[in-house]
Each structure stands twice: as structure tokens, then as C-alpha cells.
Amino acid sequence: MPLLQVRECPEDIYKKIAITAKRQNRTIAQQVIVLLERSLGQEEPSIERRKSLLNKIESRLIPDKVKAVDTVALIREDRDR
């Protein structure tokens, strides 16, 4: 996971983040991530976003022509080259 470091954060902002994190039983790092997600319009937790994406993928209609393709035969053909 990428690392984000913020230098010269104003003390009053840091204290507000720390107080809010403590109230919500989060670490300061977790609270900063929550604040960034909200400010970027990603209030939906990543797990929920992933589930939503998987549901979209599963609900896609696959044409019968594609379903009829024998994947084993394709792999075997590729290996024989």
C-alpha cells in the first residue's frame, strides 16, 4: 500500500483529526483516510465499492457465441504452437 507523508501540518488541524479519531475509535492514519475519501467523493467504503463492482461484472450478459468457445481447446492449441 502506498505511503503518504504530510509535513508541516498545522497543529490545530492535527489536534482536530486526533480528537475525531479518538471519538471514532480510529487511529490518526485511519481517520485521515476517512477524511480523504469523503473529500474525494468516495464515501462508500472500499469493500462496498469492490462488492458493487463484482455485482456489476456478474450481472453482465455474456453472448452465447462467447460461452460456446472451448477454452480448453484454445489453451491446448496455444501450447501446441
C-alpha positions as CSV (number, residue, x, y, z in Angstrom):
1,M,0.0,0.0,0.0
2,P,1.4,3.5,-0.8
3,L,2.7,5.7,1.9
4,L,1.6,9.3,2.3
5,Q,3.5,11.7,4.5
6,V,2.3,15.2,5.3
7,R,4.9,17.7,6.5
8,E,4.2,20.9,8.4
9,C,0.6,20.1,9.2
10,P,-0.9,22.9,11.2
11,E,-1.2,21.9,14.9
12,D,-4.9,22.9,15.2
13,I,-5.8,20.6,12.2
14,Y,-3.7,17.8,13.7
15,K,-5.4,18.1,17.0
16,K,-8.9,18.1,15.4
17,I,-8.0,15.0,13.5
18,A,-6.6,13.3,16.6
19,I,-9.8,14.2,18.7
20,T,-12.1,13.0,16.0
21,A,-10.1,9.8,15.6
22,K,-10.2,9.1,19.3
23,R,-14.0,9.6,19.4
24,Q,-14.5,7.2,16.5
25,N,-12.0,4.6,17.8
26,R,-9.7,5.0,14.9
27,T,-6.0,5.7,14.6
28,I,-5.0,9.1,13.2
29,A,-4.0,7.4,9.9
30,Q,-7.4,5.7,9.6
31,Q,-9.1,9.0,10.3
32,V,-7.1,10.8,7.7
33,I,-8.0,8.1,5.1
34,V,-11.7,8.5,6.0
35,L,-11.4,12.3,5.6
36,L,-9.7,12.0,2.3
37,E,-12.3,9.5,1.0
38,R,-15.1,11.8,2.0
39,S,-13.4,14.9,0.4
40,L,-12.8,13.0,-2.8
41,G,-16.4,11.8,-3.0
42,Q,-15.6,8.2,-2.1
43,E,-17.7,7.9,1.0
44,E,-18.6,4.3,0.1
45,P,-16.0,2.0,1.9
46,S,-13.6,0.2,-0.4
47,I,-15.1,-3.2,0.5
48,E,-18.5,-1.9,-0.6
49,R,-17.1,-0.5,-3.8
50,R,-15.5,-3.8,-4.6
51,K,-18.7,-5.7,-3.9
52,S,-20.6,-3.3,-6.2
53,L,-18.1,-3.8,-8.9
54,L,-18.2,-7.6,-8.6
55,N,-22.0,-7.4,-8.8
56,K,-21.8,-5.4,-12.0
57,I,-19.4,-7.9,-13.5
58,E,-21.6,-10.8,-12.5
59,S,-24.7,-9.2,-14.0
60,R,-23.1,-8.6,-17.4
61,L,-24.7,-10.7,-20.1
62,I,-22.3,-12.9,-22.0
63,P,-23.3,-13.7,-25.5
64,D,-23.9,-17.4,-26.3
65,K,-21.3,-17.2,-29.0
66,V,-18.7,-16.4,-26.4
67,K,-20.0,-19.1,-24.0
68,A,-19.7,-21.7,-26.7
69,V,-15.9,-21.2,-27.0
70,D,-14.0,-24.2,-25.7
71,T,-11.3,-22.6,-23.5
72,V,-9.5,-25.9,-23.0
73,A,-9.2,-26.4,-26.8
74,L,-7.8,-22.8,-27.1
75,I,-5.2,-23.4,-24.4
76,R,-4.2,-26.7,-26.0
77,E,-3.9,-25.1,-29.4
78,D,-1.8,-22.3,-28.0
79,R,0.6,-24.8,-26.2
80,D,1.0,-26.8,-29.4
81,R,2.4,-23.9,-31.3
